[in-house]
């Protein structure tokens, strides 16, 4: 017969209700969504940076040239004059900035919900629960 004093004893003062589990699940879903939004935001920021660099390169081009500039749109290159290419790049930058603002707003909303859930869950479970993100 094993010695019961040396065996693992579960923490008896922590009781998880159905509502608690729902909050934990909601936190986990929001955390996963926040990670997805961070990745999407990172991609949009890189895309904006590339458009900025393209815009700077277009400024250096000769205005009098009749040269057509290839602009990658979807899955094909479209050849345009300098003025139309500059407008296309500026329109794309504006669109990307709007998308970045939307992603940042959605991320902020999710962080707010997660903060409320953290407060509730840490208030009930203290150090018996860990809701902090792991460092990579």
Contact map, one row per residue, 1 for C-alpha under 8 A:
1110000000000000000000000000000000000000000000000000000000000000000000000000000000000000000000000000000000000000000000000000000000000000
1111000000000000000000000000000000000000000000000000000000000000000000000000000000000000000000000000000000000000000000000000000000000000
1111111000000000000000000000000000000000000000000000000000000000000000000000000000000000000000000000000000000000000000000000000000000000
0111111000000000000000000000000000000000000000000000000000000000000000000000000000000000000000000000000000000000000000000000000000000000
0011111000000000000000000000000000000000000000000000000000000000000000000000000000000000000000000000000000000000000000000000000000000000
0011111100000000000000000000000000000000000000000000000000000000000000000000000000000000000000000000000000000000000000000000000000000000
0011111110000000000000000000000000000000000000000000000000000000000000000000000000000000000000000000000000000000000000000000000000000000
0000011111000000000000000000000000000000000000000000000000000000000000000000000000000000000000000000000000000000000000000000000000000000
0000001111100000000000000000000000000000000000000000000000000000000000000000000000000000000000000000000000000000000000000000000000000000
0000000111110000000000000000000000000000000000000000000000000000000000000000000000000000000000000000000000000000000000000000000000000000
0000000011111100000000000000000000000000000000000000000000000000000000000000000000000000000000000000000000000000000000000000000000000000
0000000001111110000000000000000000000000000000000000000000000000000000000000000000000000000000000000000000000000000000000000000000000000
0000000000111110000000000000000000000000000000000000000000000000000000000000000000000000000000000000000000000000000000000000000000000000
0000000000111111000000000000000000000000000000000000000000000000000000000000000000000000000000000000000000000000000000000000100100000000
0000000000011111100000000000000000000000000000000000000000000000000000000000000000000000000000000000000000000000000000000000000000000000
0000000000000111110110000000000000000000000000000000000000000000000000000000000000000000000000000000000000000000000000000000000000000000
0000000000000011111110000000000000000000000000000000000000000000000000000000000000000000000000000000000000000000000000000000000000000000
0000000000000001111111000000000000000000000000000000000000000000000000000000000000000000000000000000000000000000000000000000000000000000
0000000000000000111111100000000000000000000000000000000000000000000000000000000000000000000000000000000000000000000000000000000000000000
0000000000000001111111110000000000000000000000000000000000000000000000000000000000000000000000000000000000000000000000001000000000000000
0000000000000001111111111000000000000000000000000000000000000000000000000000000000000000000000000000000000000000000000000000000000000000
0000000000000000011111111100000000000000000000000000000000000000000000000000000000000000000000000000000000000000000000000000000000000000
0000000000000000001111111110000000000000000000000000000000000000000000000000000000000000000000000000000000000000000010001000000000000000
0000000000000000000111111111000000000000000000000000000000000000000000000000000000000000000000000000000000000000000010001000000000000000
0000000000000000000011111111100000000000000000000000000000000000000000000000000000000000000000000000000000000000000000000000000000000000
0000000000000000000001111111110000000000000000000000000000000000000000000000000000000000000000000000000000000000000000000000000000000000
0000000000000000000000111111111000000000000000000000000000000000000000000000000000000000000000000000000000000000010011000000000000000000
0000000000000000000000011111111100000000000000000000000000000000000000000000000000000000000000000000000000000000000000000000000000000000
0000000000000000000000001111111110000000000000000000000000000000000000000000000000000000000000000000000000000000000000000000000000000000
0000000000000000000000000111111111000000000000000000000000000000000000000000000000000000000000000000000000000100010000000000000000000000
0000000000000000000000000011111111100000000000000000000000000000000000000000000000000000000000000000000000000000010000000000000000000000
0000000000000000000000000001111111110000000000000000000000000000000000000000000000000000000000000000000000000000000000000000000000000000
0000000000000000000000000000111111111000000000000000000000000000000000000000000000000000000000000000000000000000000000000000000000000000
0000000000000000000000000000011111111100000000000000000000000000000000000000000000000000000000000000000000100110000000000000000000000000
0000000000000000000000000000001111111110000000000000000000000000000000000000000000000000000000000000000000000000000000000000000000000000
0000000000000000000000000000000111111111000000000000000000000000000000000000000000000000000000000000000000000000000000000000000000000000
0000000000000000000000000000000011111111100000000000000000000000000000000000000000000000000000000000001000100000000000000000000000000000
0000000000000000000000000000000001111111110000000000000000000000000000000000000000000000000000000000000000100000000000000000000000000000
0000000000000000000000000000000000111111111000000000000000000000000000000000000000000000000000000000000000000000000000000000000000000000
0000000000000000000000000000000000011111111100000000000000000000000000000000000000000000000000000000001000000000000000000000000000000000
0000000000000000000000000000000000001111111110000000000000000000000000000000000000000000000000000001001100000000000000000000000000000000
0000000000000000000000000000000000000111111111000000000000000000000000000000000000000000000000000000000000000000000000000000000000000000
0000000000000000000000000000000000000011111111100000000000000000000000000000000000000000000000000000000000000000000000000000000000000000
0000000000000000000000000000000000000001111111110000000000000000000000000000000000000000000000010011000000000000000000000000000000000000
0000000000000000000000000000000000000000111111111000000000000000000000000000000000000000000000000001000000000000000000000000000000000000
0000000000000000000000000000000000000000011111111100000000000000000000000000000000000000000000000000000000000000000000000000000000000000
0000000000000000000000000000000000000000001111111110000000000000000000000000000000000000000000010000000000000000000000000000000000000000
0000000000000000000000000000000000000000000111111111000000000000000000000000000000000000000010011000000000000000000000000000000000000000
0000000000000000000000000000000000000000000011111111100000000000000000000000000000000000000000000000000000000000000000000000000000000000
0000000000000000000000000000000000000000000001111111110000000000000000000000000000000000000000000000000000000000000000000000000000000000
0000000000000000000000000000000000000000000000111111111000000000000000000000000000000000100110000000000000000000000000000000000000000000
0000000000000000000000000000000000000000000000011111111100000000000000000000000000000000000010000000000000000000000000000000000000000000
0000000000000000000000000000000000000000000000001111111110000000000000000000000000000000000000000000000000000000000000000000000000000000
0000000000000000000000000000000000000000000000000111111111000000000000000000000000000000100000000000000000000000000000000000000000000000
0000000000000000000000000000000000000000000000000011111111100000000000000000000000000100110000000000000000000000000000000000000000000000
0000000000000000000000000000000000000000000000000001111111110000000000000000000000000000000000000000000000000000000000000000000000000000
0000000000000000000000000000000000000000000000000000111111111000000000000000000000000000000000000000000000000000000000000000000000000000
0000000000000000000000000000000000000000000000000000011111111000000000000000000001000100000000000000000000000000000000000000000000000000
0000000000000000000000000000000000000000000000000000001111111000000000000000000000000000000000000000000000000000000000000000000000000000
0000000000000000000000000000000000000000000000000000000111111100000000000000000000000000000000000000000000000000000000000000000000000000
0000000000000000000000000000000000000000000000000000000011111110000000000000000001000000000000000000000000000000000000000000000000000000
0000000000000000000000000000000000000000000000000000000000011111100000000000000000000000000000000000000000000000000000000000000000000000
0000000000000000000000000000000000000000000000000000000000001111100000000000000001000000000000000000000000000000000000000000000000000000
0000000000000000000000000000000000000000000000000000000000000111110000000000000000000000000000000000000000000000000000000000000000000000
0000000000000000000000000000000000000000000000000000000000000111111000000000000000000000000000000000000000000000000000000000000000000000
0000000000000000000000000000000000000000000000000000000000000001111100000000000010000000000000000000000000000000000000000000000000000000
0000000000000000000000000000000000000000000000000000000000000000111110000000000011000000000000000000000000000000000000000000000000000000
0000000000000000000000000000000000000000000000000000000000000000011111000000001111000000000000000000000000000000000000000000000000000000
0000000000000000000000000000000000000000000000000000000000000000001111100000011111001000000000000000000000000000000000000000000000000000
0000000000000000000000000000000000000000000000000000000000000000000111110000111100000000000000000000000000000000000000000000000000000000
0000000000000000000000000000000000000000000000000000000000000000000011111000111100001000000000000000000000000000000000000000000000000000
0000000000000000000000000000000000000000000000000000000000000000000001111111110000000000000000000000000000000000000000000000000000000000
0000000000000000000000000000000000000000000000000000000000000000000000111111110000000000000000000000000000000000000000000000000000000000
0000000000000000000000000000000000000000000000000000000000000000000000011111000000000000000000000000000000000000000000000000000000000000
0000000000000000000000000000000000000000000000000000000000000000000000011111100000000000000000000000000000000000000000000000000000000000
0000000000000000000000000000000000000000000000000000000000000000000000011111110000000000000000000000000000000000000000000000000000000000
0000000000000000000000000000000000000000000000000000000000000000000001111011111000000000000000000000000000000000000000000000000000000000
0000000000000000000000000000000000000000000000000000000000000000000011111001111100000000000000000000000000000000000000000000000000000000
0000000000000000000000000000000000000000000000000000000000000000000111100000111110000000000000000000000000000000000000000000000000000000
0000000000000000000000000000000000000000000000000000000000000000000111100000011111011000000000000000000000000000000000000000000000000000
0000000000000000000000000000000000000000000000000000000000000000011110000000001111111000000000000000000000000000000000000000000000000000
0000000000000000000000000000000000000000000000000000000001001010001110000000000111111100000000000000000000000000000000000000000000000000
0000000000000000000000000000000000000000000000000000000000000000000000000000000011111110000000000000000000000000000000000000000000000000
0000000000000000000000000000000000000000000000000000000000000000000000000000000111111111000000000000000000000000000000000000000000000000
0000000000000000000000000000000000000000000000000000000000000000000010100000000111111111100000000000000000000000000000000000000000000000
0000000000000000000000000000000000000000000000000000001001000000000000000000000001111111110000000000000000000000000000000000000000000000
0000000000000000000000000000000000000000000000000000000000000000000000000000000000111111111000000000000000000000000000000000000000000000
0000000000000000000000000000000000000000000000000000000000000000000000000000000000011111111100000000000000000000000000000000000000000000
0000000000000000000000000000000000000000000000000010011000000000000000000000000000001111111110000000000000000000000000000000000000000000
0000000000000000000000000000000000000000000000000000001000000000000000000000000000000111111111000000000000000000000000000000000000000000
0000000000000000000000000000000000000000000000000000000000000000000000000000000000000011111111100000000000000000000000000000000000000000
0000000000000000000000000000000000000000000000000010000000000000000000000000000000000001111111110000000000000000000000000000000000000000
0000000000000000000000000000000000000000000000010011000000000000000000000000000000000000111111111000000000000000000000000000000000000000
0000000000000000000000000000000000000000000000000000000000000000000000000000000000000000011111111100000000000000000000000000000000000000
0000000000000000000000000000000000000000000000000000000000000000000000000000000000000000001111111110000000000000000000000000000000000000
0000000000000000000000000000000000000000000100110000000000000000000000000000000000000000000111111111000000000000000000000000000000000000
0000000000000000000000000000000000000000000000010000000000000000000000000000000000000000000011111111100000000000000000000000000000000000
0000000000000000000000000000000000000000000000000000000000000000000000000000000000000000000001111111110000000000000000000000000000000000
0000000000000000000000000000000000000000000100000000000000000000000000000000000000000000000000111111111000000000000000000000000000000000
0000000000000000000000000000000000000000100110000000000000000000000000000000000000000000000000011111111100000000000000000000000000000000
0000000000000000000000000000000000000000000000000000000000000000000000000000000000000000000000001111111110000000000000000000000000000000
0000000000000000000000000000000000000000000000000000000000000000000000000000000000000000000000000111111111000000000000000000000000000000
0000000000000000000000000000000000001001100000000000000000000000000000000000000000000000000000000011111111100000000000000000000000000000
0000000000000000000000000000000000000000100000000000000000000000000000000000000000000000000000000001111111110000000000000000000000000000
0000000000000000000000000000000000000000000000000000000000000000000000000000000000000000000000000000111111111000000000000000000000000000
0000000000000000000000000000000000000000000000000000000000000000000000000000000000000000000000000000011111111100000000000000000000000000
0000000000000000000000000000000001001100000000000000000000000000000000000000000000000000000000000000001111111110000000000000000000000000
0000000000000000000000000000000000000000000000000000000000000000000000000000000000000000000000000000000111111111000000000000000000000000
0000000000000000000000000000000000000000000000000000000000000000000000000000000000000000000000000000000011111111100000000000000000000000
0000000000000000000000000000010001000000000000000000000000000000000000000000000000000000000000000000000001111111110000000000000000000000
0000000000000000000000000000000001000000000000000000000000000000000000000000000000000000000000000000000000111111111000000000000000000000
0000000000000000000000000000000000000000000000000000000000000000000000000000000000000000000000000000000000011111111100000000000000000000
0000000000000000000000000000000000000000000000000000000000000000000000000000000000000000000000000000000000001111111110000000000000000000
0000000000000000000000000010011000000000000000000000000000000000000000000000000000000000000000000000000000000111111111000000000000000000
0000000000000000000000000000000000000000000000000000000000000000000000000000000000000000000000000000000000000011111111100000000000000000
0000000000000000000000000000000000000000000000000000000000000000000000000000000000000000000000000000000000000001111111110000000000000000
0000000000000000000000110010000000000000000000000000000000000000000000000000000000000000000000000000000000000000111111111000000000000000
0000000000000000000000000010000000000000000000000000000000000000000000000000000000000000000000000000000000000000011111111100000000100000
0000000000000000000000000000000000000000000000000000000000000000000000000000000000000000000000000000000000000000001111111110000000000000
0000000000000000000000000000000000000000000000000000000000000000000000000000000000000000000000000000000000000000000111111111000000000000
0000000000000000000100110000000000000000000000000000000000000000000000000000000000000000000000000000000000000000000011111111110010000000
0000000000000000000000000000000000000000000000000000000000000000000000000000000000000000000000000000000000000000000001111111111010000000
0000000000000000000000000000000000000000000000000000000000000000000000000000000000000000000000000000000000000000000000111111110000000000
0000000000000000000000000000000000000000000000000000000000000000000000000000000000000000000000000000000000000000000000011111110000000000
0000000000000100000000000000000000000000000000000000000000000000000000000000000000000000000000000000000000000000000000001111111110000000
0000000000000000000000000000000000000000000000000000000000000000000000000000000000000000000000000000000000000000000000001111111110000000
0000000000000000000000000000000000000000000000000000000000000000000000000000000000000000000000000000000000000000000000000100111111000000
0000000000000100000000000000000000000000000000000000000000000000000000000000000000000000000000000000000000000000000000000000111111000000
0000000000000000000000000000000000000000000000000000000000000000000000000000000000000000000000000000000000000000000000001100111111100000
0000000000000000000000000000000000000000000000000000000000000000000000000000000000000000000000000000000000000000000000000000001111110000
0000000000000000000000000000000000000000000000000000000000000000000000000000000000000000000000000000000000000000000001000000000011111000
0000000000000000000000000000000000000000000000000000000000000000000000000000000000000000000000000000000000000000000000000000000001111100
0000000000000000000000000000000000000000000000000000000000000000000000000000000000000000000000000000000000000000000000000000000000111110
0000000000000000000000000000000000000000000000000000000000000000000000000000000000000000000000000000000000000000000000000000000000011111
0000000000000000000000000000000000000000000000000000000000000000000000000000000000000000000000000000000000000000000000000000000000001111
0000000000000000000000000000000000000000000000000000000000000000000000000000000000000000000000000000000000000000000000000000000000000111
